[in-house]
Amino acid sequence: MHLEKIASDRSTTGFDSMQHQIALKLAVAEDRHSALQRHPLLAGAGAREQQNLVSVYYDTGRLALRREGLLLRLRRQGASWIQTIKRQSESGSGLTIRPEWQAPYLNHFDFMQVDDAELRDWLQQEKIASRIASVFETKFRRTSWHIERTHGVRILAKLDRGWIASDGRREALSELELQLLSGTFDNLYEVALELARNQSLPPLPLSKAERGYRLFRNTPRRPVRASEIDVRKLQTPLAAFRLIALDCLSHLQSNHAGASDADDPEYVHQMRVATRRLRAALRMFRPVLPAGLEDTLAGPLRDLMNSLGQARDLDVLVAEIVSPVVRAIPDDPRLTDLAGAITNRQYAVRNAIRHALKQPAYGRLLLTASQLLHQSPFIDLPTPKDDAPALLPFADRRLRRLLRRIHELAESVRVEHPPTLHELRIAIKRLRYAVEFFGAAIPGKTGSTVVKRLSGLQEELGQLNDLSSAGNMLMVCAGREQHLREAVTLIGGWHGQRHAALLAAIPDHLETVRGLKLPKLL
């Protein structure tokens, strides 16, 4: 269903009918609740309401409801319980749009209030209805405000703090939900951005239910990689860009919590990859993007990229440059001391990243990007305009333009001048991302073969770039300490043979580049 139509025409009928709930979920640091409540937008809103809420979520032992994209919940309301069924229809960048059905709970589940006949019949099957049991619960304190804006805009702000529990496992819950009662998506994001002006409120990638299921299954948190994107059913470049950009934002958000509080450097790396992919998409779709969109996002994305890049560069320096030498020469105190100096710098940079990710600017970047993707022309009805380019011919032209750029750079490469190789590597990486965006539209294994070849070239040139840039980074870490500078010289000598071999392989890589061909899109 068209998003703006849901926002403006959704059902507002009685208590038992199906309604579309449109909500934006934002993460709130546990120590920032008081500051948020003092924000003029909330302090000046209608009467504040507070309530303690207990909810129990149900499913079958094999999680049949979850596989169908359904949520079944009982929530205590005073002395009674309310049954709610939700079906997720769209979700992205913290924004959820889904139909839901509510009814009083009278000591047994009753699905007769579901006006979707196919769904109702599915729920009433014996193999489903007879196997429903509780899987997790939530308990939290909710503070609510009714925000009234001009032109009939009404938004319900709900600040929740408590916990989610399942089978003895428990994790904290701290979030703000902005529910659109009347108005447009723009109104919803305007309120969110106003609240996020001086407060870090990044969109939440996981709902309470998704976190509850993770607890129930005892699924450990891991870094999240980019997902595959299928653009085959889309008709226009704008529709494809929106899908790709939302996926990049989701990729970024899914690794935010780990980058903020975990030691695994892969979280930071995946945030960096997500940022790179989004920047690559902005460049590829530049000719069709609305005026000002790229300019709005380019600066904040570049700042984020630079911040994340410092940590990643140090991680590579330790893992690929310093550690092999320390293992080969374990008893040299100069190497040990230099490794310690680099580790201290790593901790300082990681703390700086964690600080940056807690700043209002990060949350505003995500909210602004999401707002732009939920505006016209991205959410116009899917019938393409007469002058709109078709997706696959547009993609083919842009991919071939990227390939021509690679061929040009390959001809101008000077082995003795590392920046020319670095520029070629960046161009290869951008083409790789672009091919990945359209992988589902490439027949057979042709696309994966091209991506594999591009990845190999990127890796070889990346190793050479790491060695070329390692010297300056090592000298910064060594400072004026003579014995640390001697360690830098030792490391450089140890990698000399490898560096020479990588340089010797450049002519072969350039031949591979000249022979690169792009697959045909379906």
SEFIMAR-720491 format. One record per residue (C-alpha): residue in three letters; x, y, z. Coordinates in nm, 4 decimals, always signed. Example, Ala and Ser with C-alpha at 12.3 -4.5 7.8 and 13.67 -1.06 7.14 Angstrom:
! residues 2
   residu          u          v          w
      ALA    +1.2300    -0.4500    +0.7800
      SER    +1.3670    -0.1060    +0.7140
END
This chain:
! residues 522
   residu          u          v          w
      MET    +0.0000    +0.0000    +0.0000
      HIS    +0.1230    +0.3505    -0.0833
      LEU    +0.2903    +0.5018    +0.2220
      GLU    +0.1346    +0.8482    +0.2052
      LYS    -0.2058    +0.6891    +0.1579
      ILE    -0.1553    +0.4866    +0.4747
      ALA    -0.0508    +0.8000    +0.6593
      SER    -0.3477    +1.0088    +0.5511
      ASP    -0.6292    +0.7574    +0.4977
      ARG    -0.5668    +0.4852    +0.7542
      SER    -0.8661    +0.3516    +0.9385
      THR    -0.9759    +0.5315    +1.2533
      THR    -1.2744    +0.3139    +1.3277
      GLY    -1.3643    +0.1439    +1.6543
      PHE    -1.1586    -0.0360    +1.9142
      ASP    -1.1845    -0.3804    +1.7592
      SER    -1.1102    -0.2877    +1.3989
      MET    -0.7834    -0.3177    +1.2145
      GLN    -0.5708    -0.0031    +1.2165
      HIS    -0.2397    +0.0865    +1.0604
      GLN    +0.0071    +0.1894    +1.3266
      ILE    +0.2776    +0.4242    +1.2015
      ALA    +0.5575    +0.4789    +1.4498
      LEU    +0.9183    +0.5929    +1.4594
      LYS    +1.1319    +0.4258    +1.7275
      LEU    +1.4374    +0.6044    +1.8631
      ALA    +1.7097    +0.4888    +2.1026
      VAL    +1.7511    +0.6888    +2.4251
      ALA    +2.0540    +0.6596    +2.6515
      GLU    +1.9398    +0.5510    +2.9974
      ASP    +2.0986    +0.8528    +3.1630
      ARG    +1.9249    +1.0984    +2.9268
      HIS    +1.5591    +1.0440    +3.0144
      SER    +1.5380    +1.3455    +3.2448
      ALA    +1.7032    +1.5749    +2.9914
      LEU    +1.4665    +1.4550    +2.7187
      GLN    +1.1618    +1.5148    +2.9342
      ARG    +1.2753    +1.8746    +2.9866
      HIS    +1.2743    +1.9409    +2.6121
      PRO    +1.0296    +2.2287    +2.5403
      LEU    +0.8368    +2.0172    +2.2919
      LEU    +0.7525    +1.7617    +2.5630
      ALA    +0.7426    +1.9965    +2.8601
      GLY    +0.4921    +2.2132    +2.6725
      ALA    +0.2805    +1.9241    +2.5418
      GLY    -0.0544    +1.8142    +2.6781
      ALA    -0.0984    +1.6402    +3.0127
      ARG    +0.1752    +1.3881    +3.0796
      GLU    +0.0564    +1.0339    +3.1469
      GLN    +0.2517    +0.7592    +3.3205
      GLN    +0.1766    +0.3906    +3.3457
      ASN    +0.3515    +0.0642    +3.4240
      LEU    +0.3034    -0.1824    +3.1405
      VAL    +0.3450    -0.5585    +3.1404
      SER    +0.3226    -0.7438    +2.8089
      VAL    +0.3556    -1.1134    +2.7287
      TYR    +0.4314    -1.2265    +2.3734
      TYR    +0.3171    -1.5636    +2.2402
      ASP    +0.4140    -1.7998    +1.9614
      THR    +0.4324    -2.1696    +1.8862
      GLY    +0.7332    -2.3767    +1.9890
      ARG    +0.8690    -2.3541    +1.6355
      LEU    +0.7867    -1.9823    +1.6096
      ALA    +0.5297    -2.0231    +1.3342
      LEU    +0.3862    -1.6762    +1.3968
      ARG    +0.7256    -1.5123    +1.3639
      ARG    +0.7870    -1.6900    +1.0343
      GLU    +0.4570    -1.5467    +0.9084
      GLY    +0.5554    -1.1959    +1.0171
      LEU    +0.2977    -1.1883    +1.2985
      LEU    +0.3076    -1.0738    +1.6602
      LEU    +0.0640    -1.1928    +1.9247
      ARG    +0.0706    -1.0007    +2.2511
      LEU    -0.1261    -0.9688    +2.5725
      ARG    -0.0861    -0.6404    +2.7592
      ARG    -0.2197    -0.5762    +3.1064
      GLN    -0.4396    -0.2686    +3.1230
      GLY    -0.5600    -0.2078    +3.4772
      ALA    -0.7283    -0.5260    +3.5941
      SER    -0.7842    -0.6588    +3.2424
      TRP    -0.5746    -0.7769    +2.9506
      ILE    -0.5819    -0.6627    +2.5882
      GLN    -0.5048    -0.8996    +2.3006
      THR    -0.3164    -0.7489    +2.0054
      ILE    -0.2182    -0.9033    +1.6743
      LYS    +0.0240    -0.7165    +1.4506
      ARG    +0.1449    -0.7841    +1.1024
      GLN    +0.4538    -0.6022    +0.9898
      SER    +0.4034    -0.4595    +0.6412
      GLU    +0.6948    -0.2178    +0.6144
      SER    +0.9888    -0.1311    +0.8309
      GLY    +1.3027    +0.0690    +0.7804
      SER    +1.5285    +0.3168    +0.9579
      GLY    +1.3333    +0.2814    +1.2817
      LEU    +1.0011    +0.3501    +1.1059
      THR    +0.7355    +0.0782    +1.1298
      ILE    +0.4066    +0.0666    +0.9421
      ARG    +0.1861    -0.2258    +1.0228
      PRO    -0.1791    -0.3222    +1.0622
      GLU    -0.2942    -0.4366    +1.4021
      TRP    -0.6075    -0.5837    +1.5572
      GLN    -0.7058    -0.5409    +1.9223
      ALA    -0.9693    -0.7059    +2.1380
      PRO    -1.0316    -0.7719    +2.5094
      TYR    -0.8747    -1.0965    +2.6301
      LEU    -1.1358    -1.3173    +2.8005
      ASN    -0.9176    -1.6031    +2.9279
      HIS    -0.8660    -1.7443    +2.5788
      PHE    -0.7298    -1.6203    +2.2486
      ASP    -1.0045    -1.5027    +2.0138
      PHE    -0.9141    -1.4369    +1.6504
      MET    -1.2641    -1.3537    +1.5262
      GLN    -1.1829    -0.9813    +1.5404
      VAL    -0.9263    -1.0235    +1.2607
      ASP    -1.1003    -0.8966    +0.9483
      ASP    -0.8409    -1.0533    +0.7168
      ALA    -1.0167    -1.3841    +0.6437
      GLU    -0.7035    -1.5646    +0.5227
      LEU    -0.5062    -1.4603    +0.8296
      ARG    -0.7936    -1.5442    +1.0647
      ASP    -0.8287    -1.8946    +0.9179
      TRP    -0.4543    -1.9500    +0.9502
      LEU    -0.4528    -1.8482    +1.3174
      GLN    -0.7506    -2.0724    +1.3958
      GLN    -0.5859    -2.3867    +1.2617
      GLU    -0.5563    -2.6532    +1.5305
      LYS    -0.1820    -2.6908    +1.4714
      ILE    -0.1402    -2.3184    +1.5444
      ALA    -0.4039    -2.2286    +1.8030
      SER    -0.3375    -2.5328    +2.0223
      ARG    +0.0391    -2.4788    +2.0372
      ILE    +0.0562    -2.1133    +2.1339
      ALA    +0.2646    -2.0434    +2.4472
      SER    +0.4486    -1.7469    +2.5973
      VAL    +0.8004    -1.6845    +2.4650
      PHE    +0.9087    -1.3574    +2.6313
      GLU    +0.7743    -1.0601    +2.8237
      THR    +0.8394    -0.6902    +2.8670
      LYS    +0.7949    -0.4734    +3.1730
      PHE    +0.8533    -0.0996    +3.1584
      ARG    +0.7479    +0.2415    +3.2805
      ARG    +0.5896    +0.4490    +3.0024
      THR    +0.5588    +0.8268    +3.0030
      SER    +0.3354    +0.9647    +2.7269
      TRP    +0.2682    +1.3068    +2.5784
      HIS    +0.0186    +1.4176    +2.3141
      ILE    +0.1988    +1.6591    +2.0842
      GLU    -0.0397    +1.8886    +1.8972
      ARG    +0.1002    +2.0759    +1.5972
      THR    -0.0581    +2.3175    +1.3549
      HIS    -0.2906    +2.1968    +1.0783
      GLY    -0.4303    +1.9081    +1.2802
      VAL    -0.1021    +1.7229    +1.3270
      ARG    -0.1133    +1.4941    +1.6316
      ILE    +0.1706    +1.2742    +1.7517
      LEU    +0.1820    +1.0497    +2.0573
      ALA    +0.5278    +1.0412    +2.2174
      LYS    +0.5949    +0.7373    +2.4371
      LEU    +0.9127    +0.7175    +2.6462
      ASP    +0.9757    +0.3642    +2.7745
      ARG    +1.2272    +0.2393    +3.0283
      GLY    +1.2419    -0.1112    +3.1719
      TRP    +1.3473    -0.4550    +3.0542
      ILE    +1.2792    -0.7481    +2.8227
      ALA    +1.3066    -1.1012    +2.9653
      SER    +1.2928    -1.4588    +2.8402
      ASP    +1.3897    -1.7866    +3.0076
      GLY    +1.5912    -1.6148    +3.2804
      ARG    +1.7732    -1.3843    +3.0386
      ARG    +1.7120    -1.0110    +3.0543
      GLU    +1.8252    -0.6898    +2.8855
      ALA    +1.7499    -0.3224    +2.9401
      LEU    +1.4904    -0.1350    +2.7385
      SER    +1.5193    +0.2399    +2.6792
      GLU    +1.3456    +0.3978    +2.3818
      LEU    +1.1209    +0.6741    +2.2553
      GLU    +0.8379    +0.5950    +2.0172
      LEU    +0.6676    +0.8660    +1.8135
      GLN    +0.3321    +0.7420    +1.6875
      LEU    +0.1607    +0.9333    +1.4091
      LEU    -0.2068    +0.9881    +1.4961
      SER    -0.2792    +1.2401    +1.2209
      GLY    -0.0530    +1.4102    +0.9723
      THR    +0.2234    +1.3083    +0.7331
      PHE    +0.5579    +1.1357    +0.7516
      ASP    +0.7242    +1.4746    +0.7276
      ASN    +0.5421    +1.5858    +1.0429
      LEU    +0.6675    +1.2767    +1.2243
      TYR    +1.0290    +1.3362    +1.1234
      GLU    +1.0068    +1.7089    +1.1981
      VAL    +0.9173    +1.6279    +1.5585
      ALA    +1.1921    +1.3664    +1.5818
      LEU    +1.4547    +1.6075    +1.4461
      GLU    +1.3394    +1.8799    +1.6829
      LEU    +1.3792    +1.6444    +1.9794
      ALA    +1.7173    +1.5298    +1.8446
      ARG    +1.8601    +1.8798    +1.8107
      ASN    +2.0570    +1.8551    +2.1362
      GLN    +2.0028    +1.4884    +2.2229
      SER    +2.1300    +1.1692    +2.0650
      LEU    +1.8204    +0.9892    +1.9317
      PRO    +1.9297    +0.7488    +1.6574
      PRO    +1.6562    +0.5324    +1.5040
      LEU    +1.6215    +0.1862    +1.6557
      PRO    +1.6729    -0.1008    +1.4113
      LEU    +1.5116    -0.3622    +1.6386
      SER    +1.1659    -0.3535    +1.7927
      LYS    +1.0875    -0.4822    +2.1417
      ALA    +0.9531    -0.7991    +1.9833
      GLU    +1.2629    -0.8601    +1.7710
      ARG    +1.4840    -0.8176    +2.0762
      GLY    +1.2546    -1.0473    +2.2734
      TYR    +1.2805    -1.3211    +2.0138
      ARG    +1.6576    -1.2842    +2.0160
      LEU    +1.6560    -1.3375    +2.3924
      PHE    +1.4208    -1.6339    +2.3626
      ARG    +1.6490    -1.8021    +2.1101
      ASN    +1.9570    -1.6936    +2.3080
      THR    +2.1054    -1.5501    +1.9896
      PRO    +2.4348    -1.3720    +2.0611
      ARG    +2.4817    -1.0274    +1.9158
      ARG    +2.7124    -1.0283    +1.6149
      PRO    +2.8306    -0.7732    +1.3583
      VAL    +2.5804    -0.7486    +1.0735
      ARG    +2.6938    -0.7636    +0.7132
      ALA    +2.5250    -0.6022    +0.4145
      SER    +2.2231    -0.7922    +0.2887
      GLU    +2.1460    -0.8868    -0.0701
      ILE    +1.9175    -0.6434    -0.2499
      ASP    +1.6658    -0.7484    -0.5149
      VAL    +1.5734    -0.4641    -0.7505
      ARG    +1.4174    -0.6814    -1.0223
      LYS    +1.0582    -0.5766    -0.9498
      LEU    +1.1369    -0.2051    -0.9440
      GLN    +1.0706    +0.0124    -1.2452
      THR    +1.2657    +0.3334    -1.1903
      PRO    +1.6118    +0.4364    -1.0682
      LEU    +1.4549    +0.6389    -0.7850
      ALA    +1.2759    +0.3318    -0.6526
      ALA    +1.6013    +0.1339    -0.6674
      PHE    +1.7994    +0.4069    -0.4927
      ARG    +1.5403    +0.4240    -0.2139
      LEU    +1.5612    +0.0486    -0.1543
      ILE    +1.9415    +0.0506    -0.1606
      ALA    +1.9709    +0.3573    +0.0631
      LEU    +1.7280    +0.2173    +0.3222
      ASP    +1.9274    -0.1061    +0.3249
      CYS    +2.2502    +0.0911    +0.3812
      LEU    +2.0895    +0.2813    +0.6712
      SER    +1.9672    -0.0464    +0.8215
      HIS    +2.3178    -0.1935    +0.7838
      LEU    +2.4628    +0.1117    +0.9584
      GLN    +2.2101    +0.1084    +1.2435
      SER    +2.2375    -0.2659    +1.3018
      ASN    +2.6046    -0.2274    +1.3951
      HIS    +2.5697    +0.0951    +1.5948
      ALA    +2.5125    -0.0623    +1.9370
      GLY    +2.8094    -0.2988    +1.8976
      ALA    +3.0389    -0.0191    +1.7817
      SER    +2.9280    +0.1863    +2.0829
      ASP    +2.9890    -0.0686    +2.3597
      ALA    +3.1679    -0.3814    +2.2277
      ASP    +3.5381    -0.4449    +2.1648
      ASP    +3.4964    -0.6383    +1.8393
      PRO    +3.6399    -0.4075    +1.5681
      GLU    +3.4169    -0.5707    +1.3061
      TYR    +3.1215    -0.3536    +1.4205
      VAL    +3.3136    -0.0394    +1.3281
      HIS    +3.4257    -0.1982    +1.0015
      GLN    +3.0678    -0.2849    +0.9049
      MET    +2.9534    +0.0695    +0.9861
      ARG    +3.2300    +0.1907    +0.7583
      VAL    +3.1177    -0.0462    +0.4802
      ALA    +2.7577    +0.0737    +0.5173
      THR    +2.8694    +0.4351    +0.4903
      ARG    +3.0807    +0.3577    +0.1842
      ARG    +2.7915    +0.1762    +0.0154
      LEU    +2.5565    +0.4673    +0.0753
      ARG    +2.8095    +0.7137    -0.0633
      ALA    +2.8596    +0.4873    -0.3667
      ALA    +2.4831    +0.4767    -0.4228
      LEU    +2.4610    +0.8564    -0.4033
      ARG    +2.7266    +0.8852    -0.6738
      MET    +2.5779    +0.6193    -0.8982
      PHE    +2.2235    +0.7572    -0.8903
      ARG    +2.3314    +1.1228    -0.8906
      PRO    +2.1640    +1.2118    -1.2267
      VAL    +1.8141    +1.1219    -1.1010
      LEU    +1.8295    +1.2271    -0.7362
      PRO    +1.6254    +1.5263    -0.6127
      ALA    +1.8180    +1.8526    -0.6024
      GLY    +2.0009    +1.9007    -0.2746
      LEU    +1.9713    +1.5444    -0.1466
      GLU    +2.3339    +1.4491    -0.2043
      ASP    +2.4580    +1.7843    -0.0715
      THR    +2.2531    +1.7377    +0.2457
      LEU    +2.3974    +1.3946    +0.3207
      ALA    +2.7484    +1.4135    +0.1749
      GLY    +2.9099    +1.6220    +0.4503
      PRO    +2.7792    +1.4250    +0.7523
      LEU    +2.8578    +1.0948    +0.5770
      ARG    +3.2116    +1.2108    +0.5029
      ASP    +3.2630    +1.3144    +0.8662
      LEU    +3.1326    +0.9773    +0.9864
      MET    +3.3520    +0.7966    +0.7355
      ASN    +3.6621    +0.9814    +0.8499
      SER    +3.5899    +0.9029    +1.2140
      LEU    +3.5307    +0.5324    +1.1484
      GLY    +3.8273    +0.5163    +0.9115
      GLN    +4.0803    +0.6110    +1.1781
      ALA    +3.9857    +0.3080    +1.3869
      ARG    +3.9833    +0.0723    +1.0904
      ASP    +4.3232    +0.1926    +0.9690
      LEU    +4.4748    +0.1268    +1.3123
      ASP    +4.3121    -0.2172    +1.3309
      VAL    +4.4644    -0.3072    +0.9930
      LEU    +4.8004    -0.1629    +1.1021
      VAL    +4.8067    -0.3912    +1.4064
      ALA    +4.6682    -0.7065    +1.2434
      GLU    +4.8406    -0.6945    +0.9037
      ILE    +5.1571    -0.4916    +0.9559
      VAL    +5.2791    -0.5063    +1.3172
      SER    +5.1545    -0.8406    +1.4558
      PRO    +5.3243    -1.0622    +1.1924
      VAL    +5.6594    -0.9013    +1.2766
      VAL    +5.6040    -0.9339    +1.6527
      ARG    +5.5253    -1.3030    +1.6070
      ALA    +5.8332    -1.3522    +1.3911
      ILE    +6.0617    -1.1617    +1.6336
      PRO    +5.8911    -1.2098    +1.9713
      ASP    +6.1783    -1.1064    +2.1984
      ASP    +6.2550    -0.7607    +2.0613
      PRO    +6.1510    -0.5016    +2.3263
      ARG    +6.1392    -0.2254    +2.0646
      LEU    +5.8592    -0.4044    +1.8786
      THR    +5.6744    -0.4759    +2.2028
      ASP    +5.6902    -0.1130    +2.3075
      LEU    +5.5757    +0.0098    +1.9650
      ALA    +5.2850    -0.2358    +1.9678
      GLY    +5.1882    -0.0985    +2.3088
      ALA    +5.1983    +0.2597    +2.1786
      ILE    +4.9746    +0.1648    +1.8873
      THR    +4.7331    -0.0147    +2.1204
      ASN    +4.7066    +0.2994    +2.3337
      ARG    +4.6264    +0.4968    +2.0216
      GLN    +4.3650    +0.2368    +1.9242
      TYR    +4.1885    +0.2780    +2.2578
      ALA    +4.1927    +0.6566    +2.2233
      VAL    +4.0460    +0.6420    +1.8716
      ARG    +3.7777    +0.3888    +1.9708
      ASN    +3.6759    +0.6080    +2.2639
      ALA    +3.6554    +0.9032    +2.0263
      ILE    +3.4263    +0.7022    +1.7960
      ARG    +3.2037    +0.5982    +2.0849
      HIS    +3.1818    +0.9612    +2.1875
      ALA    +3.0954    +1.0656    +1.8296
      LEU    +2.8245    +0.8006    +1.7996
      LYS    +2.6608    +0.9387    +2.1143
      GLN    +2.6429    +1.2909    +1.9763
      PRO    +2.3223    +1.4438    +1.8350
      ALA    +2.4815    +1.4749    +1.4885
      TYR    +2.4817    +1.0974    +1.4324
      GLY    +2.1132    +1.0565    +1.5113
      ARG    +2.0222    +1.3620    +1.3027
      LEU    +2.2098    +1.2177    +1.0029
      LEU    +2.0050    +0.8969    +1.0139
      LEU    +1.6773    +1.0800    +1.0739
      THR    +1.7429    +1.3280    +0.7936
      ALA    +1.8320    +1.0513    +0.5479
      SER    +1.5239    +0.8510    +0.6425
      GLN    +1.3011    +1.1582    +0.6171
      LEU    +1.4262    +1.2350    +0.2656
      LEU    +1.3571    +0.8750    +0.1584
      HIS    +0.9983    +0.9032    +0.2863
      GLN    +0.9266    +1.2195    +0.0892
      SER    +0.8254    +1.2876    -0.2681
      PRO    +0.9409    +1.1800    -0.5204
      PHE    +1.0447    +0.8558    -0.3491
      ILE    +0.6978    +0.7669    -0.2214
      ASP    +0.4964    +0.8835    -0.5184
      LEU    +0.2703    +0.6196    -0.6696
      PRO    +0.4830    +0.3542    -0.8415
      THR    +0.3676    +0.4343    -1.1991
      PRO    +0.6748    +0.5886    -1.3626
      LYS    +0.6471    +0.9256    -1.5339
      ASP    +0.6857    +0.9407    -1.9112
      ASP    +1.0241    +1.1104    -1.8843
      ALA    +1.1543    +0.8818    -1.6081
      PRO    +1.4385    +0.6528    -1.7229
      ALA    +1.3841    +0.2789    -1.6973
      LEU    +1.5894    +0.1193    -1.4246
      LEU    +1.8020    -0.1401    -1.6018
      PRO    +1.9094    +0.0751    -1.9013
      PHE    +1.9997    +0.3499    -1.6525
      ALA    +2.1965    +0.1051    -1.4381
      ASP    +2.3748    -0.0340    -1.7424
      ARG    +2.4842    +0.3144    -1.8521
      ARG    +2.6098    +0.4068    -1.5049
      LEU    +2.7983    +0.0787    -1.4589
      ARG    +2.9720    +0.1226    -1.7932
      ARG    +3.0620    +0.4781    -1.7014
      LEU    +3.2300    +0.3469    -1.3847
      LEU    +3.4159    +0.0852    -1.5888
      ARG    +3.5395    +0.3484    -1.8351
      ARG    +3.6741    +0.5482    -1.5413
      ILE    +3.8636    +0.2402    -1.4185
      HIS    +4.0146    +0.1856    -1.7630
      GLU    +4.1242    +0.5518    -1.7769
      LEU    +4.2873    +0.5300    -1.4342
      ALA    +4.4620    +0.2041    -1.5259
      GLU    +4.6265    +0.3798    -1.8206
      SER    +4.7516    +0.6644    -1.6015
      VAL    +4.8871    +0.4499    -1.3169
      ARG    +5.2493    +0.5076    -1.2162
      VAL    +5.3843    +0.2289    -0.9990
      GLU    +5.6301    +0.4639    -0.8321
      HIS    +5.3468    +0.6993    -0.7350
      PRO    +5.1184    +0.5201    -0.4796
      PRO    +4.8317    +0.7777    -0.4986
      THR    +4.7559    +0.6677    -0.8573
      LEU    +4.7160    +0.3080    -0.7407
      HIS    +4.5022    +0.4224    -0.4493
      GLU    +4.2721    +0.6141    -0.6853
      LEU    +4.2371    +0.3057    -0.9051
      ARG    +4.1510    +0.0934    -0.6002
      ILE    +3.8773    +0.3379    -0.4953
      ALA    +3.7260    +0.3286    -0.8452
      ILE    +3.7301    -0.0523    -0.8447
      LYS    +3.5580    -0.0556    -0.5058
      ARG    +3.2829    +0.1772    -0.6296
      LEU    +3.2181    -0.0438    -0.9303
      ARG    +3.2086    -0.3503    -0.7062
      TYR    +2.9423    -0.1948    -0.4835
      ALA    +2.7426    -0.0884    -0.7884
      VAL    +2.7493    -0.4397    -0.9348
      GLU    +2.6448    -0.5805    -0.5966
      PHE    +2.3461    -0.3444    -0.5895
      PHE    +2.2186    -0.5071    -0.9098
      GLY    +2.3401    -0.8619    -0.8462
      ALA    +1.9866    -1.0050    -0.8499
      ALA    +1.9319    -0.8636    -1.2014
      ILE    +2.2419    -1.0333    -1.3441
      PRO    +2.1790    -1.3807    -1.4922
      GLY    +2.3491    -1.6908    -1.3568
      LYS    +2.6776    -1.6559    -1.1733
      THR    +2.8105    -1.3811    -1.3978
      GLY    +2.7543    -1.1108    -1.1377
      SER    +2.9237    -1.3006    -0.8548
      THR    +3.2164    -1.3775    -1.0861
      VAL    +3.2627    -1.0089    -1.1648
      VAL    +3.2318    -0.9143    -0.7969
      LYS    +3.4884    -1.1791    -0.7043
      ARG    +3.7322    -1.0472    -0.9622
      LEU    +3.6823    -0.6868    -0.8513
      SER    +3.7193    -0.7882    -0.4848
      GLY    +4.0460    -0.9656    -0.5631
      LEU    +4.1861    -0.6583    -0.7366
      GLN    +4.0672    -0.4362    -0.4536
      GLU    +4.2329    -0.6654    -0.1979
      GLU    +4.5687    -0.6767    -0.3798
      LEU    +4.5782    -0.3002    -0.4272
      GLY    +4.4555    -0.2549    -0.0700
      GLN    +4.7485    -0.4525    +0.0703
      LEU    +4.9878    -0.2343    -0.1240
      ASN    +4.8124    +0.0805    -0.0008
      ASP    +4.8268    -0.0450    +0.3601
      LEU    +5.2025    -0.0982    +0.3323
      SER    +5.2543    +0.2371    +0.1600
      SER    +5.0638    +0.4287    +0.4266
      ALA    +5.1913    +0.2248    +0.7239
      GLY    +5.5180    +0.4149    +0.7501
      ASN    +5.3594    +0.7511    +0.8298
      MET    +5.1138    +0.5951    +1.0756
      LEU    +5.3907    +0.4065    +1.2532
      MET    +5.6063    +0.7168    +1.2817
      VAL    +5.3155    +0.9098    +1.4349
      CYS    +5.2755    +0.6344    +1.6944
      ALA    +5.6516    +0.6200    +1.7570
      GLY    +5.6768    +0.9932    +1.8183
      ARG    +6.0271    +1.1093    +1.9114
      GLU    +6.1272    +0.7877    +2.0901
      GLN    +6.4431    +0.6599    +1.9192
      HIS    +6.3905    +0.2928    +2.0057
      LEU    +6.0346    +0.3074    +1.8682
      ARG    +6.1607    +0.4628    +1.5458
      GLU    +6.4086    +0.1753    +1.5220
      ALA    +6.1132    -0.0623    +1.5531
      VAL    +5.9456    +0.1156    +1.2599
      THR    +6.2597    +0.0627    +1.0504
      LEU    +6.2620    -0.3045    +1.1526
      ILE    +5.8989    -0.3483    +1.0468
      GLY    +5.9644    -0.1772    +0.7150
      GLY    +6.2556    -0.4060    +0.6421
      TRP    +6.0615    -0.7181    +0.7380
      HIS    +5.7811    -0.6296    +0.4906
      GLY    +6.0237    -0.5192    +0.2175
      GLN    +6.0118    -0.8445    +0.0226
      ARG    +5.6329    -0.8576    +0.0370
      HIS    +5.6088    -0.4952    -0.0760
      ALA    +5.8374    -0.5662    -0.3704
      ALA    +5.6292    -0.8696    -0.4702
      LEU    +5.3088    -0.6651    -0.4615
      LEU    +5.4665    -0.3968    -0.6794
      ALA    +5.5934    -0.6595    -0.9239
      ALA    +5.2393    -0.7933    -0.9641
      ILE    +5.0958    -0.4525    -1.0630
      PRO    +5.1432    -0.4968    -1.4424
      ASP    +4.9466    -0.8228    -1.4297
      HIS    +4.6713    -0.6533    -1.2287
      LEU    +4.6543    -0.3717    -1.4820
      GLU    +4.6103    -0.6267    -1.7597
      THR    +4.3247    -0.7813    -1.5625
      VAL    +4.1696    -0.4369    -1.5235
      ARG    +4.1935    -0.3686    -1.8965
      GLY    +4.0172    -0.6972    -1.9635
      LEU    +3.7282    -0.6318    -1.7246
      LYS    +3.3856    -0.6657    -1.8833
      LEU    +3.0453    -0.6058    -1.7352
      PRO    +2.7634    -0.8608    -1.7390
      LYS    +2.4336    -0.7880    -1.9075
      LEU    +2.1422    -0.7029    -1.6813
      LEU    +1.8211    -0.9012    -1.7143
END
